[in-house]
């Protein structure tokens, strides 16, 4: 598996930013970043904790993009 393929996979603890699609659909979250706290294997949901937030949020996985290290 290449580094690109491994990076594209969302994993718990990964840093992320809102994707272009996510920023378009959820304008109030555009530009926000955080960490992935849970990835569902049953549906397209990803539970994330935005920087500065007290509670996690659930988003569609297409709404976030991993941040390169």
VEXGUFI-377623 format. One line per 4 residues: their letters; for each residue z, x, y of N, C-alpha, C. Coordinates in Angstrom, 2 decimals. Each point is the difference from the previous one (the first is absolute). Layout:
<finus>
a> Z,X,Y,Z,X,Y,Z,X,Y ~ ...
</finus>
This chain:
<finus>
xxxx> 0.00,0.85,-1.18,0.00,-0.85,1.18,0.00,0.89,1.24 ~ -0.88,-0.30,0.95,-0.08,0.83,1.20,1.12,-0.37,0.97 ~ 0.22,0.89,0.98,1.02,-0.27,1.02,-0.33,-1.25,0.79 ~ -1.28,-0.26,0.25,-0.40,-1.18,0.76,0.36,-1.26,-0.76
xxxx> -0.28,-0.05,-1.30,0.34,-1.17,-0.80,1.51,-0.21,-0.04 ~ 0.76,1.06,-0.16,1.45,-0.12,-0.05,0.53,-0.48,1.35 ~ -0.59,0.47,1.09,0.47,-0.39,1.33,-0.31,-1.47,0.28 ~ -1.16,-0.49,-0.45,-0.39,-1.38,0.27,0.91,-1.01,-0.68
xxxx> 0.70,0.38,-1.04,0.88,-0.92,-0.72,1.30,-0.17,0.78 ~ 0.38,-1.25,0.24,1.26,-0.26,0.70,1.16,0.18,-0.96 ~ 0.98,0.78,0.40,1.18,0.24,-0.82,1.25,-0.19,0.85 ~ 1.09,-0.34,-0.65,1.27,-0.17,0.68,0.37,1.31,0.70
xxxx> 0.42,-0.09,1.25,0.37,1.17,0.78,-1.12,0.56,0.85 ~ -1.23,-0.50,-0.19,-1.14,0.51,0.77,0.07,-0.51,1.44 ~ -0.34,0.85,0.95,-0.10,-0.40,1.40,-1.32,-0.73,0.19 ~ -0.02,-0.98,0.88,-1.22,-0.77,0.24,-0.12,-0.36,1.47
xxxx> -1.20,-0.41,0.37,-0.27,-0.61,1.30,-0.80,-1.27,-0.26 ~ -0.06,-0.87,0.97,-0.79,-1.21,-0.14,-1.48,0.37,-0.03 ~ -0.75,-0.61,-0.92,-1.44,0.24,-0.08,-0.71,-0.77,1.10 ~ -1.28,0.23,0.17,-0.77,-0.75,1.01,0.05,-1.49,-0.31
xxxx> -0.15,-0.36,-1.29,0.06,-1.41,-0.39,1.38,-0.59,0.32 ~ 1.05,0.74,-0.33,1.36,-0.47,0.28,0.25,-0.18,1.49 ~ -0.49,0.95,0.80,0.19,-0.09,1.46,-0.78,-1.18,0.58 ~ -1.14,-0.32,-0.60,-0.80,-1.14,0.46,0.68,-1.32,-0.36
xxxx> 0.51,-0.09,-1.22,0.61,-1.24,-0.47,1.41,-0.21,0.53 ~ 0.74,1.11,0.19,1.40,-0.07,0.45,0.16,0.87,1.25 ~ -0.49,-0.49,1.10,-0.05,0.80,1.24,1.35,0.50,0.45 ~ 1.05,-0.76,-0.28,1.34,0.43,0.42,0.47,1.24,-0.77
xxxx> -0.64,0.31,-1.12,0.38,1.16,-0.80,-0.96,1.18,0.18 ~ -1.05,-0.18,0.79,-0.99,1.07,0.21,0.70,1.27,0.50 ~ -0.34,1.12,-0.61,0.57,1.28,0.42,1.35,0.32,-0.61 ~ 0.57,-0.90,-0.76,1.32,0.25,-0.61,-0.14,0.86,-1.25
xxxx> 1.08,0.71,-0.31,0.06,0.85,-1.19,1.30,-0.28,-0.74 ~ 0.09,0.52,-1.23,1.21,-0.17,-0.79,-0.14,0.62,-1.37 ~ 0.81,-0.50,-0.96,-0.07,0.50,-1.37,-0.16,-1.18,-0.95 ~ -0.63,0.29,-1.14,-0.17,-0.99,-1.06,1.30,-0.03,-0.81
xxxx> 0.57,-1.19,-0.20,1.23,-0.10,-0.78,-0.21,-0.67,-1.35 ~ -1.12,-0.73,-0.17,-0.30,-0.60,-1.31,-1.48,-0.34,-0.06 ~ -0.61,0.27,-1.14,-1.40,-0.35,-0.24,-0.04,-0.96,-1.17 ~ -0.54,-1.19,0.23,-0.10,-0.99,-1.06,-1.16,0.32,-0.92
xxxx> 0.24,-0.11,-1.29,-1.07,0.21,-0.98,-0.58,-1.33,-0.45 ~ 0.59,-1.10,0.46,-0.46,-1.33,-0.38,-0.91,-0.64,1.03 ~ 0.10,0.43,1.25,-0.84,-0.57,1.04,-0.36,1.08,1.02 ~ -0.53,-0.40,1.14,-0.46,0.97,0.99,1.04,0.31,1.07
xxxx> 1.24,-0.39,-0.24,1.06,0.22,0.98,0.61,1.39,-0.06 ~ 0.39,0.48,1.17,0.71,1.27,0.14,1.18,-0.27,0.93 ~ 1.20,0.39,-0.43,1.17,-0.15,0.86,0.18,1.30,0.77 ~ 0.10,-0.13,1.32,0.07,1.17,0.87,1.19,-0.13,0.94
xxxx> 0.46,1.14,0.47,1.05,0.03,1.02,-0.58,0.73,1.20 ~ -0.21,-0.75,1.08,-0.54,0.60,1.22,1.07,0.86,0.65 ~ -0.43,1.08,0.64,0.92,0.87,0.72,0.79,-0.83,1.01 ~ 1.32,0.12,-0.03,0.87,-0.71,0.94,0.37,-1.41,-0.44
xxxx> -0.58,-0.50,-1.08,0.30,-1.35,-0.47,1.23,0.02,-0.90 ~ 0.73,-1.12,0.00,1.17,-0.10,-0.86,-0.33,-0.60,-1.36 ~ -1.05,-0.83,-0.05,-0.37,-0.67,-1.25,-1.44,0.30,-0.37 ~ -0.29,0.07,-1.28,-1.37,0.25,-0.44,-0.89,-1.23,0.19
xxxx> -1.30,0.23,0.00,-1.02,-1.05,0.12,-0.97,0.14,-1.16 ~ -0.61,-1.10,-0.38,-1.01,0.02,-1.06,-1.37,-0.22,0.64 ~ -0.93,0.90,-0.31,-1.35,-0.06,0.54,-1.01,0.11,-1.12 ~ -1.23,-0.41,0.27,-1.10,0.24,-0.93,-0.31,1.48,0.02
xxxx> -0.28,0.59,-1.13,-0.21,1.45,-0.07,-1.18,0.49,0.83 ~ -0.96,-0.88,0.30,-1.13,0.40,0.85,0.39,0.14,1.47 ~ 1.20,-0.46,0.36,0.43,0.04,1.39,0.65,1.32,0.39 ~ 0.21,0.90,-0.99,0.60,1.30,0.31,-0.85,1.14,-0.55
xxxx> 0.17,1.16,0.60,-0.73,1.21,-0.39,1.01,1.14,-0.09 ~ -0.02,0.78,-1.08,0.91,1.15,-0.09,-0.27,1.00,1.13 ~ 1.05,0.64,0.48,-0.13,1.05,1.02,-0.09,1.33,-0.71 ~ -0.99,0.79,0.37,-0.14,1.32,-0.62,1.14,0.89,0.42
x> 0.34,0.91,-0.88,1.14,0.89,0.25,-0.36,1.15,0.86
</finus>
